[in-house]
Amino acid sequence: MARVGLIGATGLVGAEMLHILEEREFPVDELRVFASARSEGRRLPFRGGEVVCQVLRPGAFVGLDLVVVDVDDPLAAEWAPVAVAEGAKVVDNSAAFRTDPDVPLVVAEVNPGDVDDLPKGIVSCPNCTTMVLVAAIAPLHRAAGLERMVVSTYQSVSGAGQSGMHELADQWDKLAGRSDDLRRAGVTPGVIEAGEVWPLTIAGNVLPLAGSVREAGYTSEEWKLVLETRKILHDDSIRITATCVRVPVFVGHAMSANLSFGRPVSRAEAVELLAGAPGVRLVEDGHGYPTPLEAAGIDPVLVGRLREDPSNPGGLDVWVTGDNLRKGAALNAVQLAELLL
């Protein structure tokens, strides 16, 4: 049994973590949940009872074995070391420690052994987009040595938290109402005004810039995918270029990846490798192309549209999708906590 703390319990991912801890029958002897001051005293359901939200303070982690962190980077950078100093091991879901060479970056099905060495007492979870993609490409990399990847992502609004989901829902409602009015007037419906989360309207639209613009015009989301993939796969030589796109989907990230290897990989070999990969479900039956809606609420990463690249013999094209709140964040954090136990 373990005494566990959860920082960020009232967020989208925090709520999903509580659900997964119950679902997987995690051996919790004591659970302390932490949130912002406005949520202090709020009661959250857990295992037929309730846990009461506390605020972060020195001494809050004394006696805990594990602390799972899901808050913004500055808070995580401040409080994760405090939890370690007070005797706990930390699973961090923020980006605060992902590039720290003394903090392993782990996908449970890909590099679980990395949790055995925690110089700072912290293990980090990758970005939700990286998490979904790496689970699918790791078996191919192990077999043939991934040399280059060109990837385009299609990221749901829940990646921006509850505010992103609310903004899309509000815009869809307004867009539907305006469309009815305009159709009755014989006018083609237009778009509605932008909200606060994104500078342009997200409903009925796609925004080819997810994250903030950084070096060389690439965004923070794109650089995360590049750097985190290399770190998880222990290979800094992999050449990666990415375009991250925000799409009007509530839950579920998807990506299209073109892969080049150190030796030719046939579709048949890739099917065999992915069919037995942990945490991956190859979708070949039915329509053959898994969607974010199908991935929502389940553990596996879904892979489909697996094709040999006619422009690059020996290369592959692959479509990957997964639940960014579940496998992309909450589930992996709980899996890492299980590994630490």
Sine and cosine of phi, psi and omega as CSV:
sin_phi,cos_phi,sin_psi,cos_psi,sin_omega,cos_omega
0.00,0.00,0.51,-0.86,-0.06,-1.00
-0.76,-0.65,0.52,-0.85,0.12,-0.99
-0.99,-0.17,0.87,-0.49,-0.24,-0.97
-0.85,-0.53,0.63,-0.78,0.15,-0.99
-0.90,-0.44,0.56,-0.83,0.04,-1.00
-0.77,-0.64,0.92,-0.40,0.03,-1.00
-0.99,-0.11,0.84,-0.55,-0.05,-1.00
0.99,-0.12,0.58,0.82,-0.15,-0.99
-0.94,0.35,-0.36,0.93,-0.09,-1.00
-1.00,-0.08,-0.05,1.00,0.03,-1.00
-0.98,0.19,0.06,-1.00,0.00,-1.00
-0.85,0.52,-0.74,0.67,-0.03,-1.00
-0.95,0.30,-0.62,0.78,0.04,-1.00
-0.86,0.51,-0.69,0.73,0.04,-1.00
-0.89,0.45,-0.63,0.78,0.03,-1.00
-0.92,0.39,-0.59,0.81,0.05,-1.00
-0.88,0.47,-0.70,0.71,0.03,-1.00
-0.85,0.52,-0.67,0.74,0.02,-1.00
-0.89,0.45,-0.67,0.74,-0.04,-1.00
-0.95,0.32,-0.60,0.80,0.08,-1.00
-0.85,0.53,-0.65,0.76,0.07,-1.00
-0.92,0.38,-0.76,0.65,-0.10,-0.99
-0.87,0.49,-0.64,0.77,-0.05,-1.00
-1.00,-0.01,0.07,1.00,0.01,-1.00
0.80,0.61,0.74,0.68,0.04,-1.00
-0.87,0.49,0.70,-0.72,-0.10,-0.99
-0.97,0.25,0.96,0.27,-0.01,-1.00
-1.00,0.00,0.87,-0.50,0.08,-1.00
-1.00,-0.02,-0.58,0.81,0.06,-1.00
-0.59,-0.81,0.67,-0.74,0.03,-1.00
-0.80,-0.60,0.84,-0.54,0.12,-0.99
-0.92,-0.39,0.76,-0.65,-0.01,-1.00
-0.90,-0.43,0.63,-0.78,-0.08,-1.00
-0.81,-0.59,0.61,-0.79,0.01,-1.00
-0.50,-0.86,-0.10,-1.00,-0.02,-1.00
-0.95,0.31,0.19,-0.98,-0.05,-1.00
-0.87,0.50,-0.53,0.85,-0.02,-1.00
-0.94,0.35,-0.31,0.95,0.03,-1.00
-0.97,-0.23,0.08,1.00,-0.01,-1.00
-0.86,0.51,0.75,-0.66,-0.02,-1.00
1.00,0.04,-0.16,0.99,0.02,-1.00
-0.92,0.40,0.65,-0.76,-0.04,-1.00
-0.98,-0.20,0.78,-0.62,0.00,-1.00
-0.91,-0.41,0.68,-0.73,0.00,-1.00
-0.94,0.33,0.65,-0.76,0.06,-1.00
-0.37,-0.93,0.87,-0.50,0.06,-1.00
0.78,0.63,0.74,0.67,0.06,-1.00
0.98,0.18,-0.08,1.00,0.05,-1.00
-0.83,-0.55,-0.54,-0.84,-0.02,-1.00
-0.60,-0.80,0.49,-0.87,0.16,-0.99
-0.85,-0.52,0.57,-0.82,-0.11,-0.99
-0.97,-0.25,0.77,-0.64,-0.01,-1.00
-0.92,0.39,0.73,-0.68,0.09,-1.00
-0.92,-0.38,0.26,-0.97,0.11,-0.99
-0.98,-0.17,0.42,-0.91,0.01,-1.00
-0.94,0.34,0.70,-0.72,0.01,-1.00
-0.33,-0.94,0.41,-0.91,0.08,-1.00
-0.84,0.54,0.69,-0.73,-0.01,-1.00
1.00,0.01,-0.09,1.00,-0.07,-1.00
-0.92,0.40,-0.37,0.93,-0.12,-0.99
-0.96,-0.27,0.00,1.00,-0.01,-1.00
-0.86,0.51,0.77,-0.64,0.00,-1.00
1.00,-0.04,-0.13,0.99,0.01,-1.00
-1.00,0.04,0.54,-0.84,0.06,-1.00
-1.00,0.00,-0.62,0.78,-0.07,-1.00
-0.71,-0.71,0.60,-0.80,0.14,-0.99
-0.76,-0.66,0.82,-0.58,0.05,-1.00
-0.98,-0.22,0.77,-0.64,-0.13,-0.99
-0.91,-0.42,0.81,-0.58,0.10,-0.99
-0.65,-0.76,0.96,0.26,0.03,-1.00
-0.67,-0.75,0.06,-1.00,0.01,-1.00
-0.87,0.49,0.40,-0.91,-0.10,-0.99
-0.80,0.60,-0.73,0.68,-0.03,-1.00
-0.87,0.50,-0.65,0.76,0.03,-1.00
-0.92,0.40,-0.67,0.74,0.02,-1.00
-0.89,0.46,-0.69,0.73,0.00,-1.00
-0.88,0.47,-0.52,0.85,-0.01,-1.00
-0.98,0.20,-0.70,0.71,-0.21,-0.98
-0.99,-0.14,-0.40,0.92,0.04,-1.00
-0.87,0.50,-0.72,0.70,0.05,-1.00
-0.90,0.44,-0.50,0.86,0.06,-1.00
-0.90,0.43,-0.69,0.72,0.02,-1.00
-0.88,0.48,-0.66,0.75,0.03,-1.00
-0.90,0.44,-0.70,0.71,-0.01,-1.00
-0.89,0.46,-0.47,0.88,-0.01,-1.00
-1.00,-0.04,0.17,0.99,0.20,-0.98
0.95,-0.31,0.06,1.00,-0.05,-1.00
-0.97,-0.24,0.44,-0.90,0.26,-0.97
-1.00,0.03,0.53,-0.85,-0.14,-0.99
-0.86,-0.51,0.72,-0.69,0.21,-0.98
-0.95,-0.31,0.91,-0.42,-0.10,-1.00
-0.95,-0.30,0.80,-0.60,-0.03,-1.00
-0.99,-0.16,0.03,1.00,0.02,-1.00
-1.00,0.02,-0.04,-1.00,0.06,-1.00
-1.00,-0.07,0.11,0.99,-0.16,-0.99
-0.88,0.47,-0.55,0.84,-0.12,-0.99
-0.86,-0.52,0.13,0.99,-0.14,-0.99
-0.89,0.45,-0.54,0.84,-0.02,-1.00
-0.99,-0.13,0.05,1.00,0.03,-1.00
-0.95,0.32,0.86,-0.52,-0.03,-1.00
-0.90,0.44,-0.31,0.95,0.01,-1.00
-1.00,-0.09,0.14,0.99,0.04,-1.00
-0.83,-0.56,0.92,-0.39,0.01,-1.00
-0.91,0.41,0.57,-0.82,0.04,-1.00
-0.93,-0.37,0.89,-0.45,-0.29,-0.96
-0.76,-0.65,0.74,-0.68,0.28,-0.96
-0.96,-0.27,0.83,-0.56,-0.21,-0.98
-0.82,0.57,-0.59,0.80,-0.05,-1.00
-1.00,0.07,-0.18,0.98,-0.13,-0.99
-0.97,-0.25,-0.81,0.59,-0.07,-1.00
-0.71,-0.70,0.82,0.58,-0.07,-1.00
-0.88,0.48,-0.48,0.88,-0.04,-1.00
-0.91,0.42,-0.29,0.96,-0.01,-1.00
-0.92,0.39,-0.31,0.95,0.01,-1.00
-0.96,0.27,-0.15,0.99,-0.02,-1.00
-0.96,0.29,-0.25,0.97,-0.03,-1.00
-0.80,-0.61,0.98,-0.22,-0.04,-1.00
-0.86,-0.51,0.99,0.14,-0.04,-1.00
-0.84,0.55,-0.54,0.84,-0.01,-1.00
-0.96,-0.29,0.12,0.99,-0.01,-1.00
0.97,0.26,0.22,0.98,-0.09,-1.00
-0.81,-0.59,0.68,-0.74,0.21,-0.98
-0.87,-0.50,0.65,-0.76,-0.11,-0.99
-0.94,-0.33,0.59,-0.81,0.13,-0.99
-1.00,-0.08,0.64,-0.77,0.02,-1.00
-0.96,0.29,0.16,-0.99,0.14,-0.99
-0.83,0.56,0.52,-0.85,-0.10,-1.00
-0.87,0.49,-0.56,0.83,0.01,-1.00
-0.94,0.35,-0.73,0.69,0.04,-1.00
-0.86,0.52,-0.68,0.73,-0.05,-1.00
-0.83,0.56,-0.77,0.64,-0.04,-1.00
-0.90,0.44,-0.71,0.71,-0.07,-1.00
-0.93,0.37,-0.72,0.69,-0.09,-1.00
-0.90,0.43,-0.57,0.82,0.04,-1.00
-0.83,0.56,-0.56,0.83,-0.04,-1.00
-1.00,0.09,-0.59,0.81,-0.09,-1.00
-1.00,0.01,-0.30,0.95,-0.05,-1.00
-0.85,0.52,-0.70,0.72,0.01,-1.00
-0.88,0.48,-0.56,0.83,0.01,-1.00
-0.95,0.31,-0.63,0.78,0.02,-1.00
-0.90,0.44,-0.69,0.73,-0.01,-1.00
-0.88,0.48,-0.60,0.80,-0.09,-1.00
-0.98,0.18,-0.60,0.80,-0.19,-0.98
-0.76,-0.66,-0.08,1.00,0.03,-1.00
0.96,0.28,1.00,-0.02,0.03,-1.00
-0.91,0.42,0.80,-0.59,0.00,-1.00
-0.96,-0.29,-0.58,0.82,-0.01,-1.00
-0.52,-0.85,0.59,-0.81,0.04,-1.00
-0.66,-0.75,0.77,-0.64,0.13,-0.99
-0.92,-0.40,0.89,-0.46,-0.15,-0.99
-0.75,-0.66,0.66,-0.75,0.17,-0.98
-0.88,-0.47,0.75,-0.66,-0.03,-1.00
-0.95,-0.30,0.42,-0.91,0.03,-1.00
-0.77,-0.64,1.00,-0.05,-0.23,-0.97
-0.98,-0.20,0.75,-0.67,-0.05,-1.00
-0.96,0.29,0.28,-0.96,-0.07,-1.00
-0.95,0.32,-0.34,0.94,0.02,-1.00
-0.92,0.40,-0.25,0.97,0.12,-0.99
-0.89,0.46,-0.34,0.94,0.07,-1.00
-0.99,-0.13,0.19,0.98,0.06,-1.00
1.00,0.07,-0.20,-0.98,-0.04,-1.00
-0.88,0.48,-0.58,0.82,-0.02,-1.00
-0.90,0.44,-0.59,0.81,0.04,-1.00
-0.91,0.41,-0.66,0.75,0.02,-1.00
-0.92,0.40,-0.66,0.75,0.01,-1.00
-0.91,0.42,-0.64,0.77,-0.01,-1.00
-0.90,0.43,-0.68,0.73,0.04,-1.00
-0.90,0.44,-0.70,0.71,-0.01,-1.00
-0.87,0.49,-0.70,0.72,0.02,-1.00
-0.89,0.46,-0.67,0.75,-0.02,-1.00
-0.93,0.36,-0.62,0.79,0.06,-1.00
-0.88,0.48,-0.69,0.72,0.00,-1.00
-0.88,0.48,-0.72,0.70,-0.01,-1.00
-0.92,0.39,-0.64,0.77,-0.01,-1.00
-0.91,0.42,-0.65,0.76,0.02,-1.00
-0.90,0.43,-0.69,0.72,0.02,-1.00
-0.90,0.43,-0.68,0.73,0.01,-1.00
-0.91,0.41,-0.62,0.78,-0.01,-1.00
-0.87,0.49,-0.68,0.74,0.02,-1.00
-0.88,0.47,-0.70,0.71,-0.01,-1.00
-0.89,0.45,-0.69,0.72,-0.05,-1.00
-0.94,0.34,-0.59,0.81,0.03,-1.00
-0.90,0.43,-0.63,0.77,0.03,-1.00
-0.90,0.44,-0.48,0.88,0.02,-1.00
-1.00,0.03,-0.02,1.00,0.00,-1.00
0.97,0.23,0.40,0.92,-0.05,-1.00
-0.92,-0.39,0.63,-0.77,0.05,-1.00
-0.92,0.39,0.78,-0.63,-0.01,-1.00
-0.87,0.49,0.61,-0.79,0.08,-1.00
-0.96,-0.28,-0.29,-0.96,0.04,-1.00
-0.98,-0.18,0.24,-0.97,0.02,-1.00
-0.98,-0.20,0.10,-1.00,-0.05,-1.00
-0.93,0.36,0.45,-0.90,0.05,-1.00
-0.93,0.37,0.37,-0.93,0.03,-1.00
-0.99,-0.17,-0.54,-0.84,-0.06,-1.00
-0.98,-0.19,-0.41,0.91,-0.07,-1.00
-0.98,0.22,-0.68,0.74,0.00,-1.00
-0.85,-0.53,0.51,-0.86,-0.05,-1.00
-0.96,0.29,-0.25,0.97,0.04,-1.00
-0.81,-0.58,0.32,-0.95,0.03,-1.00
-0.89,0.46,0.70,-0.71,0.02,-1.00
-0.99,-0.14,-0.52,0.86,-0.01,-1.00
-0.91,0.41,0.78,-0.62,0.00,-1.00
0.93,0.38,0.42,0.91,-0.13,-0.99
-0.55,-0.83,0.24,-0.97,0.21,-0.98
-0.77,-0.64,0.63,-0.78,-0.05,-1.00
-0.90,-0.43,0.94,-0.33,-0.10,-0.99
-0.99,0.15,0.66,0.75,0.06,-1.00
-0.41,-0.91,0.99,-0.16,0.03,-1.00
-0.95,-0.30,0.80,-0.59,-0.08,-1.00
1.00,-0.08,-0.11,-0.99,-0.01,-1.00
-0.99,-0.16,0.55,-0.84,-0.05,-1.00
-0.94,0.33,0.74,-0.67,-0.03,-1.00
-0.80,-0.60,-0.49,-0.87,-0.07,-1.00
-0.82,0.58,0.69,-0.72,0.08,-1.00
0.89,0.45,0.32,0.95,0.02,-1.00
0.99,0.12,-0.02,1.00,0.06,-1.00
-1.00,0.10,0.47,-0.88,-0.07,-1.00
-1.00,0.02,0.21,-0.98,0.05,-1.00
-0.86,0.52,-0.62,0.79,0.03,-1.00
-0.90,0.43,-0.65,0.76,-0.02,-1.00
-0.93,0.36,-0.66,0.75,0.03,-1.00
-0.93,0.37,-0.58,0.81,0.08,-1.00
-0.85,0.53,-0.71,0.70,-0.03,-1.00
-0.89,0.46,-0.66,0.76,0.00,-1.00
-0.91,0.41,-0.84,0.54,-0.13,-0.99
-0.94,0.33,-0.63,0.78,-0.04,-1.00
-0.95,0.32,-0.60,0.80,0.04,-1.00
-0.87,0.50,-0.72,0.69,0.01,-1.00
-0.88,0.48,-0.67,0.74,-0.04,-1.00
-0.92,0.38,-0.69,0.72,-0.02,-1.00
-0.90,0.44,-0.66,0.75,-0.04,-1.00
-1.00,0.07,0.00,1.00,0.04,-1.00
0.85,0.53,0.70,0.72,-0.03,-1.00
-0.49,-0.87,0.99,-0.14,-0.01,-1.00
-0.98,0.21,-0.09,1.00,-0.04,-1.00
-1.00,0.08,-0.20,0.98,-0.04,-1.00
-0.92,0.40,0.80,-0.60,0.03,-1.00
-1.00,0.02,0.83,-0.56,-0.10,-1.00
-0.71,-0.71,0.72,-0.69,0.17,-0.98
-0.75,-0.66,0.63,-0.78,-0.14,-0.99
-0.66,-0.75,0.52,-0.86,0.20,-0.98
-0.80,-0.60,0.89,-0.46,-0.05,-1.00
-0.98,-0.21,0.80,-0.59,-0.13,-0.99
-0.84,-0.53,0.70,-0.71,0.08,-1.00
-1.00,-0.08,0.77,-0.64,-0.07,-1.00
-0.84,-0.55,0.39,-0.92,-0.06,-1.00
-0.99,0.16,0.88,0.48,0.05,-1.00
-0.86,-0.51,0.66,-0.75,-0.08,-1.00
-0.96,0.27,-0.76,0.65,-0.06,-1.00
-0.67,-0.74,0.68,-0.73,0.07,-1.00
0.91,-0.41,0.86,-0.51,0.10,-0.99
-0.99,-0.16,0.56,-0.83,0.07,-1.00
-0.73,-0.69,0.35,-0.94,0.01,-1.00
-0.44,-0.90,0.54,-0.84,0.10,-1.00
-0.93,-0.36,0.84,-0.54,-0.09,-1.00
-0.82,-0.57,0.72,-0.69,0.13,-0.99
-0.97,-0.26,0.83,-0.55,-0.18,-0.98
-0.87,-0.48,0.71,-0.71,0.10,-0.99
-0.85,-0.52,0.66,-0.75,-0.14,-0.99
-0.85,-0.52,0.15,-0.99,0.04,-1.00
-0.95,0.31,-0.32,0.95,0.10,-0.99
-0.60,-0.80,0.34,-0.94,-0.02,-1.00
-0.88,0.47,0.64,-0.77,0.07,-1.00
-0.83,-0.56,0.86,-0.52,0.02,-1.00
-0.99,0.11,0.31,-0.95,0.06,-1.00
-0.88,0.48,-0.64,0.77,-0.03,-1.00
-0.89,0.47,-0.67,0.75,0.03,-1.00
-0.91,0.41,-0.67,0.74,0.00,-1.00
-0.89,0.46,-0.64,0.77,0.04,-1.00
-0.87,0.49,-0.70,0.71,0.00,-1.00
-0.89,0.45,-0.68,0.74,-0.01,-1.00
-0.92,0.40,-0.68,0.73,-0.07,-1.00
-0.97,0.24,-0.50,0.87,-0.02,-1.00
-0.89,0.46,-0.48,0.88,-0.01,-1.00
-0.96,-0.28,0.17,0.99,-0.08,-1.00
-0.98,0.19,0.72,-0.69,0.03,-1.00
-0.91,0.41,0.67,-0.74,0.05,-1.00
0.98,0.22,0.12,0.99,-0.05,-1.00
-0.84,-0.54,0.65,-0.76,0.12,-0.99
-0.83,-0.56,0.89,-0.45,0.02,-1.00
-0.99,0.12,0.81,-0.58,-0.04,-1.00
-0.96,-0.27,0.96,-0.27,0.00,-1.00
-0.87,-0.49,-0.36,0.93,-0.02,-1.00
-1.00,0.07,0.15,-0.99,0.05,-1.00
0.89,0.45,-0.73,-0.68,-0.03,-1.00
-0.97,0.26,-0.36,0.93,0.16,-0.99
0.99,0.17,0.13,0.99,0.05,-1.00
-0.67,-0.74,0.98,-0.19,-0.04,-1.00
-0.91,0.41,0.55,-0.83,-0.03,-1.00
-0.90,-0.44,0.31,-0.95,0.06,-1.00
-0.84,0.54,-0.56,0.83,0.00,-1.00
-0.90,0.44,-0.59,0.81,0.03,-1.00
-0.95,0.30,-0.49,0.87,-0.02,-1.00
-0.99,0.14,-0.33,0.94,-0.08,-1.00
-0.90,0.44,0.78,-0.63,0.10,-0.99
1.00,0.08,0.05,1.00,0.02,-1.00
-0.86,-0.51,0.30,-0.95,-0.06,-1.00
-0.98,0.22,-0.70,0.72,-0.16,-0.99
-0.94,0.34,0.44,-0.90,0.24,-0.97
-1.00,0.10,0.72,-0.69,-0.06,-1.00
-0.98,-0.18,0.70,-0.72,-0.03,-1.00
-0.81,-0.59,0.71,-0.70,0.03,-1.00
-0.41,-0.91,-0.10,-0.99,-0.02,-1.00
0.75,0.66,0.69,0.72,-0.01,-1.00
-0.98,0.20,0.87,-0.48,-0.11,-0.99
-0.67,-0.75,0.55,-0.83,0.18,-0.98
-0.97,0.24,0.65,-0.76,-0.07,-1.00
-1.00,0.10,0.94,-0.35,-0.02,-1.00
-0.93,0.37,-0.34,0.94,0.00,-1.00
-1.00,0.06,-0.19,0.98,-0.06,-1.00
-0.57,-0.82,0.99,0.14,-0.06,-1.00
-0.78,0.62,0.75,-0.66,-0.05,-1.00
1.00,-0.06,-0.15,0.99,0.04,-1.00
-0.99,-0.10,0.18,-0.98,-0.06,-1.00
-0.72,-0.70,0.46,-0.89,0.25,-0.97
-0.92,-0.40,0.67,-0.75,-0.06,-1.00
-0.58,-0.81,0.56,-0.83,0.04,-1.00
-0.92,-0.39,0.76,-0.65,-0.08,-1.00
-0.74,-0.67,0.65,-0.76,0.10,-0.99
-0.56,-0.83,0.50,-0.87,0.01,-1.00
-0.32,-0.95,0.31,-0.95,0.02,-1.00
-0.97,0.26,0.93,-0.37,-0.07,-1.00
-0.94,0.35,-0.43,0.90,0.04,-1.00
-0.99,0.14,-0.55,0.84,-0.07,-1.00
-1.00,0.02,-1.00,0.08,0.00,-1.00
-0.90,0.44,-0.57,0.82,-0.03,-1.00
-0.93,0.36,-0.19,0.98,-0.06,-1.00
-0.46,-0.89,-0.96,0.27,-0.19,-0.98
-0.92,0.40,-0.73,0.69,-0.06,-1.00
-0.89,0.46,-0.72,0.69,-0.01,-1.00
-0.88,0.48,-0.63,0.78,0.02,-1.00
-0.88,0.48,-0.68,0.74,0.03,-1.00
-0.93,0.38,-0.64,0.77,0.04,-1.00
-0.88,0.48,-0.63,0.77,0.03,-1.00
-0.92,0.38,-0.61,0.79,0.08,-1.00
-0.87,0.49,-0.64,0.77,0.05,-1.00
-0.89,0.45,-0.66,0.75,0.03,-1.00
-0.89,0.46,-0.63,0.78,-0.01,-1.00
-0.92,0.39,-0.46,0.89,0.06,-1.00
-0.97,0.26,0.00,0.00,0.00,0.00
